[in-house]
Amino acid sequence: MSAVVANLFFIAYGAAGSYYPVLFLHLILLPLNVVRLVEQTTSLRLGGSQSRSQARASLAEEWLAQLEDGDTQARCKARGSTHVSARP
């Protein structure tokens, strides 16, 4: 929600001050942020039995799972560093 509001303010700022790169950037970002907002609100509604905090936690876990892959874990083991998994 805050990203959409920020886009609107930056669009107004870019238009008022003739800052065309700022204006065009936020005109492009606004529909993307609206789509993401709609996706998140519908996923929270479809959660049904999940509470809002559980739904947010599952979204965070999905995001972290995308960052983790076999290559990342293998590189960490090769370096000898510890890798904390977000999965239980």
DSSP file (Angstrom, degrees, kcal/mol; ACC not computed):
  #  RESIDUE AA STRUCTURE BP1 BP2  ACC     N-H-->O    O-->H-N    N-H-->O    O-->H-N    TCO  KAPPA ALPHA  PHI   PSI    X-CA   Y-CA   Z-CA
    1    1 A M     >        0   0    0      0, 0.0     4,-2.0     0, 0.0     5,-0.2   0.000 360.0 360.0 360.0 -41.7    0.0    0.0    0.0
    2    2 A S  H  >  +     0   0    0      1,-0.2     4,-2.5     2,-0.2     5,-0.2   0.840 360.0  56.8 -67.6 -30.4    2.8    2.4    0.9
    3    3 A A  H  > S+     0   0    0      2,-0.2     4,-2.3     1,-0.2    -1,-0.2   0.896 107.2  48.5 -66.4 -38.9    4.5    1.7   -2.5
    4    4 A V  H  > S+     0   0    0      2,-0.2     4,-2.1     1,-0.2    -2,-0.2   0.920 113.0  47.2 -66.6 -43.6    1.4    2.8   -4.4
    5    5 A V  H  X S+     0   0    0     -4,-2.0     4,-2.2     2,-0.2    -2,-0.2   0.907 111.8  50.8 -64.4 -41.1    1.0    6.0   -2.3
    6    6 A A  H  X S+     0   0    0     -4,-2.5     4,-2.6     1,-0.2     5,-0.2   0.904 108.3  52.8 -63.8 -40.1    4.7    6.7   -2.8
    7    7 A N  H  X S+     0   0    0     -4,-2.3     4,-2.3     1,-0.2    -1,-0.2   0.920 108.4  50.5 -59.8 -43.2    4.3    6.3   -6.6
    8    8 A L  H  X S+     0   0    0     -4,-2.1     4,-2.1     1,-0.2    -2,-0.2   0.915 111.5  47.5 -62.4 -42.9    1.4    8.7   -6.6
    9    9 A F  H  X S+     0   0    0     -4,-2.2     4,-2.6     1,-0.2    -1,-0.2   0.912 112.9  48.3 -64.8 -41.6    3.4   11.3   -4.7
   10   10 A F  H  X S+     0   0    0     -4,-2.6     4,-2.8     2,-0.2    -2,-0.2   0.838 108.9  53.9 -69.7 -31.0    6.5   10.9   -7.0
   11   11 A I  H  X S+     0   0    0     -4,-2.3     4,-2.2    -5,-0.2    -1,-0.2   0.924 111.3  45.6 -64.9 -43.6    4.3   11.2  -10.1
   12   12 A A  H  X S+     0   0    0     -4,-2.1     4,-2.6     2,-0.2    -2,-0.2   0.911 114.1  49.4 -63.9 -42.2    2.9   14.5   -8.7
   13   13 A Y  H  X S+     0   0    0     -4,-2.6     4,-2.2     1,-0.2     6,-0.3   0.924 112.4  47.1 -62.6 -45.8    6.4   15.6   -7.9
   14   14 A G  H  <>S+     0   0    0     -4,-2.8     5,-1.8     1,-0.2     4,-0.5   0.871 115.2  45.8 -65.3 -37.6    7.8   14.7  -11.3
   15   15 A A  H  <5S+     0   0    0     -4,-2.2     3,-0.4     3,-0.2    -2,-0.2   0.897 113.9  47.9 -72.7 -40.0    4.9   16.4  -13.1
   16   16 A A  H  <5S+     0   0    0     -4,-2.6    -2,-0.2     1,-0.2    -1,-0.2   0.873 121.4  34.8 -69.5 -36.8    5.0   19.5  -11.0
   17   17 A G  T  <5S-     0   0    0     -4,-2.2    -1,-0.2    -5,-0.2    -2,-0.2   0.362 107.0-118.0-100.9   6.0    8.8   20.0  -11.3
   18   18 A S  T   5 +     0   0    0     -4,-0.5     2,-1.2    -3,-0.4    -3,-0.2   0.868  58.6 154.2  57.6  38.6    9.2   18.7  -14.9
   19   19 A Y     >< +     0   0    0     -5,-1.8     4,-2.3    -6,-0.3     3,-0.2  -0.730  17.7 179.5 -94.2  84.2   11.4   15.9  -13.6
   20   20 A Y  H  > S+     0   0    0     -2,-1.2     4,-2.9     1,-0.2     5,-0.3   0.839  72.0  54.3 -64.6 -38.4   10.6   13.6  -16.5
   21   21 A P  H  > S+     0   0    0      0, 0.0     4,-2.3     0, 0.0    -1,-0.2   0.929 112.6  45.5 -61.3 -41.1   12.8   10.6  -15.6
   22   22 A V  H  > S+     0   0    0     -3,-0.2     4,-2.1     2,-0.2     5,-0.2   0.918 114.0  49.9 -64.5 -43.3   11.1   10.5  -12.1
   23   23 A L  H  X S+     0   0    0     -4,-2.3     4,-1.8     1,-0.2    -1,-0.2   0.938 113.7  43.5 -61.6 -49.3    7.7   10.8  -13.7
   24   24 A F  H  X S+     0   0    0     -4,-2.9     4,-1.7     2,-0.2    -1,-0.2   0.885 111.6  54.5 -67.3 -38.7    8.2    8.1  -16.2
   25   25 A L  H  X S+     0   0    0     -4,-2.3     4,-2.3    -5,-0.3    -1,-0.2   0.941 113.1  41.3 -59.2 -47.8    9.8    5.7  -13.7
   26   26 A H  H  X S+     0   0    0     -4,-2.1     4,-1.8     1,-0.2    -1,-0.2   0.756 108.8  59.2 -78.1 -23.0    6.9    6.0  -11.3
   27   27 A L  H  < S+     0   0    0     -4,-1.8    -1,-0.2    -5,-0.2    -2,-0.2   0.837 111.8  42.7 -67.7 -31.5    4.3    5.8  -14.1
   28   28 A I  H  X S+     0   0    0     -4,-1.7     4,-0.9    -3,-0.2    -2,-0.2   0.882 115.6  48.1 -77.6 -40.6    5.8    2.4  -14.9
   29   29 A L  H  X S+     0   0    0     -4,-2.3     4,-2.7     1,-0.2     5,-0.2   0.792  97.0  72.2 -72.9 -27.8    6.1    1.3  -11.3
   30   30 A L  H  X S+     0   0    0     -4,-1.8     4,-2.1     1,-0.2    -1,-0.2   0.933  99.5  42.9 -58.4 -51.8    2.6    2.2  -10.4
   31   31 A P  H  > S+     0   0    0      0, 0.0     4,-2.3     0, 0.0    -1,-0.2   0.877 113.9  53.2 -64.0 -33.7    0.8   -0.6  -12.3
   32   32 A L  H  X S+     0   0    0     -4,-0.9     4,-2.1     1,-0.2    -2,-0.2   0.923 110.7  45.9 -64.2 -43.1    3.4   -3.1  -11.1
   33   33 A N  H  X S+     0   0    0     -4,-2.7     4,-2.2     2,-0.2    -1,-0.2   0.845 110.7  53.4 -69.2 -33.1    2.8   -2.1   -7.5
   34   34 A V  H  X S+     0   0    0     -4,-2.1     4,-2.4    -5,-0.2    -1,-0.2   0.914 108.7  49.8 -66.5 -41.6   -1.0   -2.2   -7.9
   35   35 A V  H  X S+     0   0    0     -4,-2.3     4,-2.4     1,-0.2    -2,-0.2   0.924 111.6  48.4 -62.5 -43.9   -0.7   -5.8   -9.3
   36   36 A R  H  X S+     0   0    0     -4,-2.1     4,-2.3     2,-0.2    -1,-0.2   0.886 110.7  51.4 -63.4 -38.9    1.5   -6.9   -6.4
   37   37 A L  H  X S+     0   0    0     -4,-2.2     4,-2.4     2,-0.2    -1,-0.2   0.913 110.6  47.9 -64.5 -42.8   -1.0   -5.3   -3.9
   38   38 A V  H  X S+     0   0    0     -4,-2.4     4,-2.4     1,-0.2     5,-0.2   0.907 111.1  51.8 -64.6 -41.6   -3.9   -7.1   -5.5
   39   39 A E  H  X S+     0   0    0     -4,-2.4     4,-2.1     1,-0.2    -2,-0.2   0.915 111.9  46.2 -60.7 -43.4   -2.0  -10.4   -5.4
   40   40 A Q  H  X S+     0   0    0     -4,-2.3     4,-2.0     2,-0.2    -2,-0.2   0.907 112.7  48.5 -68.6 -41.4   -1.2  -10.0   -1.8
   41   41 A T  H  X S+     0   0    0     -4,-2.4     4,-1.9     1,-0.2    -1,-0.2   0.895 113.0  47.8 -68.5 -37.2   -4.7   -9.0   -0.7
   42   42 A T  H  X S+     0   0    0     -4,-2.4     4,-2.4     2,-0.2    -1,-0.2   0.876 110.8  51.4 -70.5 -35.2   -6.2  -11.9   -2.6
   43   43 A S  H  X S+     0   0    0     -4,-2.1     4,-0.8    -5,-0.2    -2,-0.2   0.869 110.1  49.8 -68.6 -34.0   -3.7  -14.4   -1.2
   44   44 A L  H  < S+     0   0    0     -4,-2.0     4,-0.4     2,-0.2     3,-0.2   0.884 112.5  47.4 -68.7 -37.2   -4.6  -13.2    2.3
   45   45 A R  H >< S+     0   0    0     -4,-1.9     3,-1.0     1,-0.2    -2,-0.2   0.888 110.8  51.0 -69.3 -38.5   -8.3  -13.5    1.6
   46   46 A L  H 3< S+     0   0    0     -4,-2.4    -1,-0.2     1,-0.2     3,-0.2   0.656  89.7  81.3 -74.7 -14.6   -7.8  -17.0    0.2
   47   47 A G  T ><  +     0   0    0     -4,-0.8     2,-1.3    -3,-0.2     3,-1.2   0.822  65.2 169.0 -60.1 -31.4   -5.9  -18.1    3.2
   48   48 A G  T <   +     0   0    0     -3,-1.0    -1,-0.2    -4,-0.4    -2,-0.1  -0.340  69.5  31.3  60.6 -89.1   -9.2  -18.6    5.1
   49   49 A S  T 3  S+     0   0    0     -2,-1.3    -1,-0.3    -3,-0.2     2,-0.2   0.659 103.1  93.6 -78.4 -15.4   -8.1  -20.4    8.2
   50   50 A Q  S <  S-     0   0    0     -3,-1.2     2,-0.1    -6,-0.1    -3,-0.1  -0.523  74.8-128.6 -78.0 142.8   -4.7  -18.7    8.3
   51   51 A S     >  -     0   0    0     -2,-0.2     4,-2.2     1,-0.1     5,-0.2  -0.383  29.7-104.0 -78.2 169.4   -4.3  -15.6   10.4
   52   52 A R  H  > S+     0   0    0      1,-0.2     4,-2.3     2,-0.2     5,-0.2   0.890 122.2  50.3 -63.5 -40.1   -2.8  -12.6    8.8
   53   53 A S  H  > S+     0   0    0      2,-0.2     4,-2.2     1,-0.2    -1,-0.2   0.875 109.9  50.6 -68.6 -35.6    0.5  -13.1   10.6
   54   54 A Q  H  > S+     0   0    0      2,-0.2     4,-2.4     1,-0.2    -2,-0.2   0.896 110.1  50.4 -66.3 -39.2    0.6  -16.7    9.5
   55   55 A A  H  X S+     0   0    0     -4,-2.2     4,-2.1     2,-0.2    -2,-0.2   0.909 111.2  48.1 -65.2 -41.5    0.0  -15.7    5.9
   56   56 A R  H  X S+     0   0    0     -4,-2.3     4,-2.3     1,-0.2    -1,-0.2   0.909 111.2  51.1 -64.3 -40.7    2.7  -13.1    6.1
   57   57 A A  H  X S+     0   0    0     -4,-2.2     4,-2.4     1,-0.2    -2,-0.2   0.899 109.7  49.6 -63.6 -40.1    5.1  -15.6    7.5
   58   58 A S  H  X S+     0   0    0     -4,-2.4     4,-2.3     2,-0.2    -1,-0.2   0.881 109.9  51.0 -68.5 -35.7    4.3  -18.1    4.8
   59   59 A L  H  X S+     0   0    0     -4,-2.1     4,-2.2     2,-0.2    -2,-0.2   0.907 111.2  48.6 -64.4 -40.2    4.9  -15.4    2.1
   60   60 A A  H  X S+     0   0    0     -4,-2.3     4,-2.5     2,-0.2    -2,-0.2   0.898 110.8  50.5 -65.6 -39.8    8.3  -14.6    3.8
   61   61 A E  H  X S+     0   0    0     -4,-2.4     4,-2.5     2,-0.2    -2,-0.2   0.898 109.8  50.3 -65.7 -39.5    9.2  -18.3    3.8
   62   62 A E  H  X S+     0   0    0     -4,-2.3     4,-1.7     2,-0.2    -1,-0.2   0.914 111.2  49.2 -62.6 -41.9    8.3  -18.7    0.1
   63   63 A W  H  X S+     0   0    0     -4,-2.2     4,-1.1     1,-0.2    -2,-0.2   0.922 113.0  46.1 -63.9 -44.1   10.4  -15.7   -0.7
   64   64 A L  H  X S+     0   0    0     -4,-2.5     4,-1.7     1,-0.2    -1,-0.2   0.867 108.2  57.1 -67.1 -35.5   13.4  -17.1    1.3
   65   65 A A  H  < S+     0   0    0     -4,-2.5    -1,-0.2     1,-0.2    -2,-0.2   0.855 103.1  54.4 -64.0 -33.9   12.9  -20.5   -0.3
   66   66 A Q  H  < S+     0   0    0     -4,-1.7    -1,-0.2     1,-0.2    -2,-0.2   0.837 107.4  50.7 -67.8 -31.2   13.3  -18.9   -3.7
   67   67 A L  H  < S+     0   0    0     -4,-1.1     2,-0.5    -3,-0.2    -2,-0.2   0.823 100.6  74.9 -74.2 -30.5   16.6  -17.4   -2.6
   68   68 A E     <  +     0   0    0     -4,-1.7     2,-0.3     4,-0.1     3,-0.0  -0.695  59.2 152.8 -86.1 129.3   17.8  -20.8   -1.3
   69   69 A D     >  -     0   0    0     -2,-0.5     4,-1.9     1,-0.0     5,-0.2  -0.911  58.3 -95.2-142.5 173.8   18.9  -23.3   -3.9
   70   70 A G  H  > S+     0   0    0     -2,-0.3     4,-2.4     1,-0.2     5,-0.2   0.852 120.8  55.8 -60.5 -36.0   21.3  -26.1   -4.0
   71   71 A D  H  > S+     0   0    0      2,-0.2     4,-2.5     1,-0.2    -1,-0.2   0.907 106.6  49.6 -65.3 -41.3   24.1  -24.0   -5.4
   72   72 A T  H  > S+     0   0    0      1,-0.2     4,-2.1     2,-0.2    -1,-0.2   0.931 113.0  46.0 -63.6 -45.9   23.9  -21.5   -2.6
   73   73 A Q  H  X S+     0   0    0     -4,-1.9     4,-2.2     1,-0.2    -1,-0.2   0.893 112.3  51.4 -65.3 -38.9   24.1  -24.2    0.1
   74   74 A A  H  X S+     0   0    0     -4,-2.4     4,-2.3    -5,-0.2    -2,-0.2   0.906 109.6  49.7 -64.9 -41.4   26.9  -26.0   -1.7
   75   75 A R  H  X S+     0   0    0     -4,-2.5     4,-1.9     2,-0.2     6,-0.2   0.899 110.6  50.4 -63.8 -40.0   29.0  -22.7   -1.9
   76   76 A C  H  X>S+     0   0    0     -4,-2.1     5,-1.7     1,-0.2     4,-1.0   0.907 111.7  47.3 -65.3 -41.1   28.4  -22.1    1.8
   77   77 A K  H  <5S+     0   0    0     -4,-2.2     3,-0.2     1,-0.2    -1,-0.2   0.885 110.2  53.2 -67.0 -37.6   29.5  -25.6    2.7
   78   78 A A  H  <5S+     0   0    0     -4,-2.3    -1,-0.2     1,-0.2    -2,-0.2   0.861 110.8  46.6 -65.5 -35.4   32.6  -25.3    0.5
   79   79 A R  H  <5S-     0   0    0     -4,-1.9    -1,-0.2    -5,-0.2    -2,-0.2   0.672 112.5-121.3 -78.2 -17.1   33.6  -22.0    2.2
   80   80 A G  T  <5 +     0   0    0     -4,-1.0    -3,-0.2     1,-0.3     2,-0.2   0.559  66.9 136.9  86.5   7.7   33.0  -23.6    5.6
   81   81 A S      < -     0   0    0     -5,-1.7     2,-0.3    -6,-0.2    -1,-0.3  -0.519  57.4-110.8 -86.0 157.9   30.4  -21.0    6.5
   82   82 A T        -     0   0    0     -2,-0.2     2,-0.5    -3,-0.1    -1,-0.1  -0.673  24.7-156.2 -89.3 143.0   27.2  -21.8    8.2
   83   83 A H        -     0   0    0     -2,-0.3     2,-0.6   -10,-0.0   -10,-0.0  -0.973   5.2-150.6-121.0 118.6   24.0  -21.5    6.3
   84   84 A V        -     0   0    0     -2,-0.5     2,-0.3     2,-0.0    -2,-0.0  -0.791  14.7-143.6 -92.0 123.1   20.8  -21.0    8.3
   85   85 A S        -     0   0    0     -2,-0.6   -20,-0.1     1,-0.1   -21,-0.0  -0.637   8.8-150.3 -87.2 142.1   17.7  -22.5    6.5
   86   86 A A  S    S+     0   0    0     -2,-0.3    -1,-0.1   -25,-0.1   -21,-0.1   0.620  74.9  90.5 -83.1 -13.7   14.4  -20.7    6.8
   87   87 A R              0   0    0      1,-0.1    -2,-0.1   -23,-0.1     0, 0.0  -0.595 360.0 360.0 -84.1 143.6   12.6  -24.0    6.4
   88   88 A P              0   0    0      0, 0.0    -1,-0.1     0, 0.0    -2,-0.0   0.505 360.0 360.0 -72.0 360.0   11.7  -26.0    9.5
